[in-house]
Each structure stands twice: as structure tokens, then as C-alpha cells.
Amino acid sequence: MSNLNNTTAAALVAGQKVIFKPSNSRAWNAPAGTEATVGPKGVFFDHGETRYVDIIWPAGLSQSNGGYHVSDFVAKDEKPVEPTAPMTKAVLDLMRRKGAITQMEAQGVLRCRALPRRIADLKDLGHKIVREMKVDPTGQRYARYHLQAAA
């Protein structure tokens, strides 16, 4: 299980399972370790910089559904979902073969013009992808995306 921080919280999607791990000693109706579901709003901002996650509690708990601090939840490790969109699937297949990909490689090999969008789609499906910023010999910056091995 991985702690939800501002980086990983953005990847939470409606319907994903999370485990309640309260970060403070406030009196909660839901016991620590309770499994809940991310609601339709997913992760959102409410009046400022604070991130909240929309939570739907299991039936029988007297805890209210709604927005809770992201830090009070841990993502339940689940196997990533395979993409169904053809270009997203092609990007994942190439990353599995090579381990990493850049925009230029995606455009040249796959004719993919929206690699960051495909990477975001893969992250939403649960794939662990890390972006590494690099600089070419001319000083141009670019991103190289690495597929993390499943543990």
C-alpha cells in the first residue's frame, strides 16, 4: 500500500478502493483500516490549496460520505488495468519493450502526437510511470517516461 500525497492523489479515480488510516487522533466513527471507495468527484480542491478526496463509506458505518483529507487514506494496491484505447495500448506495449519513451520516439514510431495524455491515461489505469526531465545537446528540455516494474 502506498501513502497518498499530492503527486499520487491526482491519479485517484472514482471507484478506486482506499484504506482509512487517520493522520490525527480525532474521534472517527469509522475505525482505522476500513476499506472505502473513492466517490464520483475523485480528488478535488476546496477553497484553496488543500486537496480532498471524495469518499463513499461502506453501508452500516455512521461516517458521512464526502470530502476528507487525502492524507487520511492509503491506496489499496491493485493490479493495473490494461488499456482498451488503441494508441494508449500501443504506448504501453512500447514502454514494456523498451522500458522508457520520449515524445519524439512516440511520434516517430507510433505516430502518437499526445504522449503526455496517453501517459496520464495509463496512470489513471494504475500503471506506475515516472517522468524524468532531460536536456539534449542543444539545450532543449524533454521528458522521458519510465515504466516502473510491478512489485
Z-matrix of the N, CA and C atoms (Angstrom, degrees):
N
C 1 1.448
C 2 1.519 1 108.97
N 3 1.319 2 115.27 1 145.16
C 4 1.459 3 118.82 2 -177.61
C 5 1.515 4 110.45 3 -120.77
N 6 1.352 5 116.31 4 140.04
C 7 1.456 6 120.26 5 177.11
C 8 1.515 7 109.91 6 -67.23
N 9 1.315 8 116.45 7 141.45
C 10 1.449 9 121.47 8 178.45
C 11 1.515 10 108.59 9 -86.70
N 12 1.318 11 116.81 10 119.58
C 13 1.456 12 120.38 11 173.85
C 14 1.515 13 107.81 12 -120.14
N 15 1.320 14 117.78 13 -173.79
C 16 1.462 15 120.06 14 -176.08
C 17 1.518 16 112.65 15 -62.52
N 18 1.324 17 118.91 16 -26.51
C 19 1.457 18 120.73 17 179.77
C 20 1.516 19 111.04 18 -76.60
N 21 1.327 20 117.36 19 -51.83
C 22 1.455 21 120.28 20 -176.14
C 23 1.519 22 112.82 21 -79.12
N 24 1.318 23 117.90 22 -22.64
C 25 1.462 24 120.39 23 -177.97
C 26 1.513 25 111.26 24 -62.25
N 27 1.330 26 117.39 25 -32.20
C 28 1.451 27 120.59 26 -178.24
C 29 1.522 28 111.68 27 -64.30
N 30 1.332 29 117.69 28 -22.89
C 31 1.455 30 121.34 29 -177.26
C 32 1.528 31 112.84 30 -85.33
N 33 1.329 32 118.38 31 -6.10
C 34 1.454 33 120.18 32 179.06
C 35 1.524 34 109.96 33 -67.38
N 36 1.306 35 115.17 34 137.09
C 37 1.457 36 120.37 35 -179.70
C 38 1.522 37 109.69 36 -125.21
N 39 1.309 38 115.21 37 157.66
C 40 1.462 39 120.81 38 178.79
C 41 1.524 40 109.73 39 -55.81
N 42 1.322 41 115.55 40 136.12
C 43 1.457 42 121.32 41 178.62
C 44 1.517 43 114.28 42 94.11
N 45 1.334 44 118.46 43 -11.65
C 46 1.460 45 121.53 44 -179.64
C 47 1.524 46 110.49 45 -72.29
N 48 1.325 47 116.69 46 143.89
C 49 1.467 48 122.24 47 179.58
C 50 1.525 49 109.92 48 -87.59
N 51 1.345 50 115.93 49 138.18
C 52 1.462 51 123.04 50 176.57
C 53 1.522 52 108.57 51 -134.21
N 54 1.342 53 115.74 52 159.70
C 55 1.464 54 122.05 53 178.40
C 56 1.524 55 107.87 54 -111.60
N 57 1.330 56 116.56 55 133.61
C 58 1.467 57 122.47 56 -179.18
C 59 1.527 58 109.59 57 -79.10
N 60 1.330 59 115.92 58 119.58
C 61 1.473 60 123.63 59 176.88
C 62 1.521 61 106.87 60 -133.28
N 63 1.337 62 118.08 61 86.74
C 64 1.468 63 120.09 62 -174.68
C 65 1.526 64 112.39 63 -59.41
N 66 1.343 65 115.84 64 136.34
C 67 1.464 66 120.90 65 -178.81
C 68 1.528 67 112.15 66 -91.93
N 69 1.333 68 117.18 67 -1.40
C 70 1.470 69 120.02 68 177.72
C 71 1.529 70 108.89 69 -136.03
N 72 1.311 71 116.32 70 173.31
C 73 1.462 72 120.88 71 -175.23
C 74 1.527 73 112.95 72 -95.81
N 75 1.331 74 116.45 73 18.68
C 76 1.455 75 120.68 74 178.38
C 77 1.534 76 109.79 75 -58.10
N 78 1.303 77 117.26 76 150.25
C 79 1.467 78 121.15 77 179.39
C 80 1.531 79 108.99 78 -74.56
N 81 1.317 80 115.57 79 110.97
C 82 1.462 81 121.52 80 -179.98
C 83 1.517 82 109.18 81 -105.91
N 84 1.312 83 116.89 82 145.59
C 85 1.461 84 120.71 83 173.72
C 86 1.532 85 110.74 84 -77.61
N 87 1.318 86 116.04 85 -30.82
C 88 1.465 87 120.48 86 178.56
C 89 1.524 88 108.74 87 -87.27
N 90 1.328 89 117.79 88 128.53
C 91 1.471 90 119.28 89 178.78
C 92 1.532 91 111.24 90 -73.21
N 93 1.331 92 116.16 91 152.00
C 94 1.462 93 121.00 92 175.74
C 95 1.525 94 108.77 93 -57.56
N 96 1.319 95 116.33 94 141.24
C 97 1.455 96 121.21 95 -179.07
C 98 1.514 97 113.86 96 94.62
N 99 1.328 98 117.32 97 -3.79
C 100 1.470 99 121.01 98 179.39
C 101 1.523 100 109.76 99 -68.89
N 102 1.321 101 116.34 100 134.81
C 103 1.462 102 121.10 101 176.43
C 104 1.519 103 108.58 102 -86.16
N 105 1.334 104 116.30 103 132.06
C 106 1.462 105 122.00 104 178.23
C 107 1.524 106 108.30 105 -130.58
N 108 1.320 107 115.71 106 175.25
C 109 1.464 108 121.82 107 -178.61
C 110 1.519 109 109.33 108 -120.76
N 111 1.337 110 116.47 109 139.74
C 112 1.461 111 120.49 110 175.23
C 113 1.524 112 107.78 111 -70.07
N 114 1.341 113 115.97 112 128.69
C 115 1.454 114 121.81 113 -177.72
C 116 1.527 115 113.00 114 -77.20
N 117 1.326 116 117.66 115 -177.64
C 118 1.463 117 122.35 116 -174.48
C 119 1.523 118 114.83 117 -63.73
N 120 1.334 119 118.80 118 -23.42
C 121 1.464 120 120.56 119 179.26
C 122 1.526 121 112.35 120 -79.42
N 123 1.322 122 118.62 121 -18.04
C 124 1.458 123 121.89 122 -177.20
C 125 1.519 124 110.13 123 64.15
N 126 1.344 125 117.41 124 -134.13
C 127 1.460 126 122.96 125 177.11
C 128 1.518 127 107.81 126 -96.99
N 129 1.331 128 116.56 127 135.68
C 130 1.461 129 120.00 128 -177.65
C 131 1.519 130 110.77 129 -146.25
N 132 1.333 131 115.66 130 162.42
C 133 1.458 132 122.61 131 174.89
C 134 1.524 133 107.55 132 -99.44
N 135 1.324 134 116.68 133 143.74
C 136 1.454 135 120.46 134 178.76
C 137 1.520 136 108.67 135 -131.77
N 138 1.310 137 116.92 136 105.00
C 139 1.471 138 123.04 137 176.93
C 140 1.524 139 112.33 138 57.07
N 141 1.314 140 117.84 139 54.78
C 142 1.456 141 119.67 140 175.45
C 143 1.507 142 113.43 141 134.41
N 144 1.329 143 115.15 142 -146.98
C 145 1.456 144 122.13 143 -172.96
C 146 1.527 145 114.37 144 -92.85
N 147 1.333 146 118.12 145 -9.01
C 148 1.459 147 120.84 146 -175.48
C 149 1.521 148 110.64 147 -75.02
N 150 1.348 149 115.85 148 132.49
C 151 1.461 150 121.20 149 177.68
C 152 1.525 151 109.86 150 -94.25
N 153 1.299 152 114.52 151 137.06
C 154 1.452 153 121.67 152 176.15
C 155 1.518 154 108.38 153 -124.61
N 156 1.323 155 115.86 154 157.28
C 157 1.454 156 121.14 155 174.79
C 158 1.529 157 107.22 156 -121.33
N 159 1.332 158 115.26 157 132.85
C 160 1.461 159 121.71 158 177.99
C 161 1.527 160 107.34 159 -75.79
N 162 1.328 161 117.21 160 121.23
C 163 1.462 162 122.34 161 -174.98
C 164 1.517 163 111.01 162 -118.18
N 165 1.328 164 115.55 163 137.31
C 166 1.461 165 122.66 164 171.65
C 167 1.519 166 105.97 165 -115.17
N 168 1.319 167 115.60 166 116.82
C 169 1.462 168 121.73 167 -178.31
C 170 1.519 169 110.05 168 -83.44
N 171 1.331 170 118.64 169 155.77
C 172 1.465 171 120.51 170 176.97
C 173 1.523 172 111.24 171 -66.33
N 174 1.301 173 115.84 172 154.96
C 175 1.468 174 121.40 173 179.17
C 176 1.521 175 109.52 174 -60.02
N 177 1.313 176 116.41 175 144.51
C 178 1.449 177 121.28 176 177.66
C 179 1.515 178 114.09 177 99.60
N 180 1.329 179 118.15 178 -14.07
C 181 1.464 180 120.95 179 176.32
C 182 1.519 181 109.35 180 -90.71
N 183 1.305 182 116.55 181 143.10
C 184 1.466 183 119.23 182 178.12
C 185 1.524 184 111.21 183 -94.33
N 186 1.335 185 116.18 184 27.33
C 187 1.468 186 122.40 185 176.36
C 188 1.528 187 107.22 186 -92.54
N 189 1.327 188 117.02 187 136.55
C 190 1.466 189 120.80 188 -177.78
C 191 1.523 190 111.34 189 -75.53
N 192 1.337 191 116.14 190 140.70
C 193 1.459 192 120.97 191 172.20
C 194 1.523 193 108.50 192 -71.28
N 195 1.320 194 117.23 193 157.22
C 196 1.459 195 120.08 194 176.42
C 197 1.504 196 112.82 195 137.97
N 198 1.345 197 115.53 196 -156.56
C 199 1.458 198 121.94 197 -174.24
C 200 1.520 199 113.28 198 -83.98
N 201 1.314 200 115.90 199 128.95
C 202 1.459 201 123.14 200 177.29
C 203 1.514 202 108.65 201 -130.41
N 204 1.333 203 116.98 202 156.44
C 205 1.457 204 120.94 203 177.95
C 206 1.523 205 109.71 204 -61.26
N 207 1.319 206 115.79 205 135.91
C 208 1.461 207 121.92 206 -179.38
C 209 1.527 208 110.84 207 -58.51
N 210 1.333 209 117.31 208 -34.92
C 211 1.467 210 121.55 209 -176.31
C 212 1.533 211 113.12 210 -66.10
N 213 1.329 212 118.54 211 -11.62
C 214 1.462 213 121.29 212 179.94
C 215 1.528 214 113.16 213 -88.15
N 216 1.341 215 117.66 214 6.69
C 217 1.460 216 120.37 215 -175.91
C 218 1.519 217 111.35 216 -134.41
N 219 1.314 218 114.96 217 151.17
C 220 1.452 219 123.24 218 176.90
C 221 1.522 220 106.42 219 -122.49
N 222 1.326 221 116.38 220 132.72
C 223 1.464 222 120.14 221 179.55
C 224 1.519 223 109.70 222 -66.76
N 225 1.307 224 116.06 223 135.21
C 226 1.454 225 120.51 224 175.90
C 227 1.518 226 106.58 225 -80.72
N 228 1.333 227 115.23 226 122.65
C 229 1.467 228 119.21 227 -178.24
C 230 1.522 229 109.28 228 -65.21
N 231 1.303 230 114.23 229 125.39
C 232 1.451 231 120.85 230 178.10
C 233 1.519 232 107.91 231 -136.34
N 234 1.303 233 116.39 232 155.78
C 235 1.455 234 121.20 233 178.67
C 236 1.531 235 108.67 234 -68.15
N 237 1.347 236 117.71 235 135.92
C 238 1.468 237 120.05 236 178.74
C 239 1.529 238 111.30 237 -61.63
N 240 1.313 239 115.17 238 149.04
C 241 1.460 240 122.26 239 179.31
C 242 1.525 241 108.98 240 -85.88
N 243 1.327 242 116.77 241 139.78
C 244 1.464 243 120.49 242 177.00
C 245 1.529 244 109.48 243 -75.58
N 246 1.325 245 117.33 244 136.69
C 247 1.471 246 119.86 245 -179.36
C 248 1.525 247 111.55 246 -71.06
N 249 1.332 248 115.93 247 152.15
C 250 1.459 249 120.99 248 176.43
C 251 1.527 250 111.95 249 -107.37
N 252 1.334 251 117.79 250 -24.54
C 253 1.461 252 120.84 251 178.65
C 254 1.532 253 108.88 252 -67.63
N 255 1.335 254 118.15 253 132.54
C 256 1.470 255 120.84 254 -174.52
C 257 1.529 256 114.86 255 -57.17
N 258 1.319 257 118.92 256 -45.04
C 259 1.464 258 119.92 257 -177.38
C 260 1.526 259 111.19 258 -70.58
N 261 1.338 260 117.35 259 -38.66
C 262 1.462 261 120.97 260 177.96
C 263 1.524 262 109.67 261 -62.99
N 264 1.333 263 116.63 262 -41.30
C 265 1.461 264 121.47 263 177.47
C 266 1.518 265 110.49 264 -63.91
N 267 1.334 266 117.84 265 -41.59
C 268 1.465 267 121.61 266 179.58
C 269 1.532 268 111.14 267 -63.83
N 270 1.335 269 117.02 268 -40.76
C 271 1.468 270 120.89 269 177.90
C 272 1.528 271 109.64 270 -62.82
N 273 1.325 272 117.91 271 -45.46
C 274 1.461 273 121.42 272 179.79
C 275 1.527 274 110.74 273 -62.73
N 276 1.323 275 117.68 274 -43.16
C 277 1.469 276 121.23 275 179.25
C 278 1.529 277 110.99 276 -60.85
N 279 1.340 278 117.31 277 -43.44
C 280 1.461 279 120.98 278 179.03
C 281 1.535 280 110.95 279 -65.46
N 282 1.332 281 116.31 280 -40.40
C 283 1.468 282 119.57 281 178.20
C 284 1.531 283 110.78 282 -65.42
N 285 1.310 284 118.32 283 -35.96
C 286 1.464 285 120.99 284 177.69
C 287 1.523 286 110.86 285 -65.93
N 288 1.336 287 116.95 286 -37.35
C 289 1.466 288 120.82 287 179.29
C 290 1.524 289 111.76 288 -72.50
N 291 1.341 290 117.12 289 -44.79
C 292 1.463 291 121.98 290 -174.08
C 293 1.523 292 113.96 291 -97.12
N 294 1.332 293 118.23 292 -25.70
C 295 1.453 294 121.81 293 -177.53
C 296 1.515 295 113.63 294 92.76
N 297 1.345 296 117.25 295 -27.74
C 298 1.467 297 121.55 296 -179.15
C 299 1.531 298 109.05 297 -152.84
N 300 1.345 299 115.31 298 162.97
C 301 1.471 300 120.34 299 -178.46
C 302 1.523 301 109.42 300 -153.53
N 303 1.331 302 115.70 301 149.47
C 304 1.464 303 122.12 302 174.10
C 305 1.524 304 108.60 303 -117.15
N 306 1.340 305 116.24 304 169.09
C 307 1.462 306 121.10 305 178.03
C 308 1.533 307 111.01 306 -60.07
N 309 1.329 308 116.84 307 -42.25
C 310 1.476 309 120.52 308 -179.21
C 311 1.521 310 111.23 309 -64.03
N 312 1.333 311 117.22 310 -40.65
C 313 1.464 312 120.37 311 177.56
C 314 1.525 313 110.63 312 -65.24
N 315 1.318 314 116.33 313 -43.85
C 316 1.470 315 120.18 314 -179.70
C 317 1.521 316 110.85 315 -62.92
N 318 1.323 317 116.56 316 -40.40
C 319 1.460 318 120.11 317 -179.48
C 320 1.530 319 111.16 318 -70.56
N 321 1.330 320 117.09 319 -41.27
C 322 1.460 321 120.43 320 -178.55
C 323 1.515 322 113.68 321 -72.69
N 324 1.317 323 117.45 322 -44.06
C 325 1.462 324 121.51 323 -174.91
C 326 1.526 325 112.08 324 -85.12
N 327 1.337 326 116.67 325 -43.31
C 328 1.466 327 120.93 326 -172.84
C 329 1.525 328 114.14 327 -105.81
N 330 1.324 329 116.96 328 -10.06
C 331 1.474 330 122.29 329 -172.25
C 332 1.525 331 110.81 330 61.26
N 333 1.346 332 115.38 331 33.63
C 334 1.461 333 122.07 332 179.40
C 335 1.523 334 108.30 333 -91.98
N 336 1.329 335 117.24 334 117.91
C 337 1.461 336 121.37 335 -178.30
C 338 1.529 337 112.98 336 -98.17
N 339 1.315 338 117.51 337 -3.68
C 340 1.465 339 121.00 338 -176.97
C 341 1.527 340 110.70 339 -130.68
N 342 1.337 341 116.89 340 56.96
C 343 1.460 342 120.44 341 -178.06
C 344 1.533 343 112.95 342 -59.22
N 345 1.346 344 120.78 343 -44.78
C 346 1.474 345 118.53 344 179.32
C 347 1.534 346 113.40 345 -57.52
N 348 1.321 347 117.10 346 -35.12
C 349 1.471 348 120.74 347 177.48
C 350 1.521 349 110.39 348 -67.53
N 351 1.339 350 117.60 349 -42.47
C 352 1.473 351 121.21 350 178.66
C 353 1.532 352 110.47 351 -65.00
N 354 1.335 353 116.97 352 -37.76
C 355 1.469 354 120.91 353 177.19
C 356 1.527 355 109.62 354 -63.76
N 357 1.336 356 116.96 355 -43.38
C 358 1.468 357 120.86 356 177.86
C 359 1.533 358 110.44 357 -61.51
N 360 1.334 359 117.03 358 -40.50
C 361 1.463 360 120.53 359 177.47
C 362 1.529 361 110.75 360 -60.99
N 363 1.340 362 116.75 361 -43.51
C 364 1.467 363 120.85 362 179.56
C 365 1.529 364 111.31 363 -65.02
N 366 1.332 365 116.92 364 -39.63
C 367 1.469 366 120.06 365 177.37
C 368 1.522 367 110.59 366 -63.90
N 369 1.336 368 116.89 367 -39.87
C 370 1.466 369 120.93 368 178.04
C 371 1.530 370 111.58 369 -62.68
N 372 1.341 371 116.55 370 -27.26
C 373 1.462 372 121.12 371 178.50
C 374 1.527 373 112.13 372 -85.69
N 375 1.338 374 117.07 373 -0.17
C 376 1.454 375 120.85 374 175.18
C 377 1.516 376 115.87 375 101.20
N 378 1.324 377 118.42 376 3.38
C 379 1.463 378 121.00 377 178.74
C 380 1.520 379 109.53 378 -76.92
N 381 1.326 380 116.44 379 139.09
C 382 1.466 381 122.60 380 -179.60
C 383 1.526 382 108.70 381 -90.45
N 384 1.328 383 115.67 382 108.88
C 385 1.460 384 121.84 383 -178.29
C 386 1.520 385 108.27 384 -128.62
N 387 1.335 386 115.97 385 133.22
C 388 1.456 387 122.23 386 -178.78
C 389 1.530 388 108.59 387 -114.90
N 390 1.340 389 116.08 388 136.79
C 391 1.467 390 121.26 389 177.54
C 392 1.521 391 109.31 390 -97.60
N 393 1.320 392 115.84 391 129.47
C 394 1.463 393 122.31 392 175.94
C 395 1.528 394 107.64 393 -116.25
N 396 1.319 395 116.43 394 122.65
C 397 1.466 396 120.49 395 178.40
C 398 1.522 397 108.79 396 -86.44
N 399 1.335 398 116.19 397 132.33
C 400 1.461 399 122.14 398 -178.43
C 401 1.523 400 108.94 399 -129.78
N 402 1.343 401 115.93 400 170.68
C 403 1.470 402 122.49 401 177.66
C 404 1.519 403 107.38 402 -130.76
N 405 1.346 404 116.94 403 129.02
C 406 1.462 405 120.04 404 178.95
C 407 1.537 406 110.23 405 -82.67
N 408 1.337 407 118.61 406 174.24
C 409 1.467 408 121.12 407 -176.44
C 410 1.537 409 114.76 408 -59.85
N 411 1.330 410 117.24 409 -21.23
C 412 1.467 411 119.71 410 179.38
C 413 1.525 412 112.37 411 -89.43
N 414 1.341 413 117.06 412 -1.93
C 415 1.462 414 120.84 413 -179.42
C 416 1.519 415 113.97 414 94.80
N 417 1.346 416 117.45 415 -1.61
C 418 1.468 417 121.85 416 179.27
C 419 1.530 418 109.87 417 -74.18
N 420 1.332 419 116.63 418 129.16
C 421 1.465 420 120.86 419 177.73
C 422 1.528 421 109.87 420 -84.52
N 423 1.344 422 115.56 421 147.20
C 424 1.463 423 120.54 422 175.68
C 425 1.521 424 109.50 423 -152.80
N 426 1.323 425 115.41 424 162.39
C 427 1.465 426 121.33 425 -179.82
C 428 1.526 427 109.99 426 -104.26
N 429 1.308 428 115.46 427 139.45
C 430 1.465 429 121.93 428 173.49
C 431 1.530 430 105.38 429 -119.50
N 432 1.314 431 116.94 430 123.15
C 433 1.455 432 122.80 431 -177.02
C 434 1.526 433 109.82 432 -99.53
N 435 1.342 434 116.00 433 127.61
C 436 1.460 435 122.63 434 -178.33
C 437 1.524 436 109.70 435 -111.10
N 438 1.302 437 116.05 436 133.26
C 439 1.457 438 122.23 437 175.87
C 440 1.533 439 107.96 438 -86.74
N 441 1.333 440 116.97 439 121.59
C 442 1.457 441 122.04 440 179.73
C 443 1.532 442 108.94 441 -79.02
N 444 1.302 443 116.12 442 138.87
C 445 1.459 444 120.76 443 178.61
C 446 1.524 445 110.11 444 -69.38
N 447 1.326 446 116.51 445 140.71
C 448 1.470 447 120.59 446 178.12
C 449 1.515 448 108.91 447 -69.44
N 450 1.337 449 115.38 448 133.61
C 451 1.476 450 119.64 449 -178.07
C 452 1.497 451 111.09 450 -87.82
